[in-house]
Each structure stands twice: as C-alpha cells, then as structure tokens.
C-alpha cells in the first residue's frame, strides 16, 4: 500500500463499517461457541493422550508429534482465546473457561502447563502486542527484536542457521524472558516506582526480581512437570519406559516450538507488512493498523484451522481479540469485503510462503513497510 493510499483511507467510515460487523457478531455469540471450544479442546487432549499412551514404548516421532500437537493446542486454541476474554460473555460456562479463573492458582498446570506464566502472557501479548502492534512498544516486532542479527557482520548463511536453531527453543529463550520482563515493568509502574535498568544479564540472574521470577515461576516448574513428573509416572513400566517418555517429551518440546514459531512469527512480518513509529490515535487508525500489520493464512475448515491454531485469522483476531474462535470463520469474508471497499490490502497466503518472508526480515534480507519511512529512521 502506498503512502498516499494509506493517508487517504476514510478512517471514520472504516470504523463504522467494521463496528457494524462487530455488533452483528456479538448477537451471534452463544452456547454453540463454547461447544466448539470444547470440541477443539477434546481434539487436543486426544493428541496428548495418544502421544503419552505410546511414548513409553520407544522414542519415536509419532508420539512426539502427538504430544507436541496437544501442547500447541493448549496454548493457541484454549489459553489464547480464553485469556482474551473470548468466552466471558457466555452464560453458565464453568469458571475455568473465563479469563479471571483460567490457569489461576493451583489450576495453572491443569489448564495451561507451559513455560510462560498466565500473568506474563497477558501483559506481553494481550496488552502490549495487541494495543501497540508494529510500534516500538510492541514486544513482538521482529524487525526491532532482530536488529542485533540484521546489522551484524555474521555471514548470511550463518544468520539462517541461527534462526533455524532459534525455532526449536524460542519459547524458553524469547517468550519467557520477554513476558517476565514486561510483567515486572508493569508492576513497577503500577507501584509508581522509577523504571529500573534491566540489563540482559539480569534476565537469567537468580538475584534480580525478573530473574528470580523466570527461574522459579517459569523454568523450574515447567521442567519439573514436563521432564520429571510426567516421565516418572511411567516408572512402574520400567526405567526404559520412563526414559523413552523423557526423550519423546524433549523431542515434542522442540516440535512445539517449531510449530508455534511457524504460525506465530509470520503473522506480523514481511516486506509487505507495515510497522509504525508513531502512536495510534482513533479507532479507525487502530483498525487500519491491525489490517496492514497482520497477515492471514489459509482458512475455512475446523481441521485446517486446528493445525494453524486458529492464528490463520490474524487480521480478524487483531480487530476483535475478544470473540470466540468459531466466529472468525463467519466474519472473515465480511472483513475481506470491507477491505476491498476501502482499497486496503488484505494479505492471505500459505503459512510457508509467509515464513520465508518473516525469516528474510529476521536476517536482514528485507525490511518491513513504514508509512513515514521517508522521514523516519528505519530499523
């Protein structure tokens, strides 16, 4: 989209058109949406049970893939929409499916056994990423996050290798420290205290507040649950069975990281995706940025959407993050029509094509669009 076209979008009319879709979808939300969520949850649980039910036999890719899909589903198809308040307005659902009760207290490792804490995820993702998309305050803007590699003297082939290695552990080494840092900063601000310096060494230190939280709220609990407790459950079948479960669990962890990297990172990256240096003002501008700063993948069926973690409706999700998963299938063609009406590019491609574009941004072979790039510094 050209700078001239970007500036000439009628933001007031755009907001009115999209608000009309939103009002319509709000009248449709009901029990059928919760039943759909439960169905997706059952699919994920089936993968987990089949994975662990065979993981004790021998280390193998099938069990690891099933465990991985179960883990992936728990994050993208349950945690993500529930914490976004997607089901809060549906009456008579169990409290554990509401944003206030999900994964809280002792239910954390029942509802969402993961490296990331629910509070950290909410602050990093729900608050900062969603309401500062593509801005400097967006913690997930990969062009800003990868400046160290983009501007490095590392040979291009080695940059690709580093990105490939990163995909296998990115939840631990990216999301955990990032979410703990943002959560710590938000608490400091709420207390009215001065913003502390947070050098990289403090991130993994046992003596800094964010470092302690990282180790004792994220790393140790998850390692203990996933790689100690679960394998030990199979000890009655013999030491070999427990070791096999451990190996498959480690393999599954790498696969979960790769799968989530594949569908999450390309959602907001590419040489045809916009980033912004100025804060967003007004609902119309907010809507426009969610469209221009996001990309969809192939959509259309529960099976397809299940394996994409429903992140293939990223444009619609960023417009309205607090609606149930099943409603995105309904509103997607309506959003396409509004974009066509206003001459706004609606980007939708294969996740693998988008991955190539995202990696090109990460290694410095391409740069994202900026509406003010003629007068602003480009990272």
Helices and strands as residue ranges (DSSP letters): H 3-8, H 11-28, H 31-55, H 61-73, I 74-79, H 80-83, G 95-97, G 105-107, H 108-111, H 118-121, I 122-129, H 130-131, H 142-145, H 147-150, H 156-166, H 170-170, I 171-176, H 177-190, H 200-203, H 209-213, I 214-219, H 220-223, I 224-229, H 230-232, G 235-237, H 239-264, G 265-268, E 274-275, H 283-292, H 302-307, G 311-313, H 314-319, H 325-342, H 351-363, E 369-370
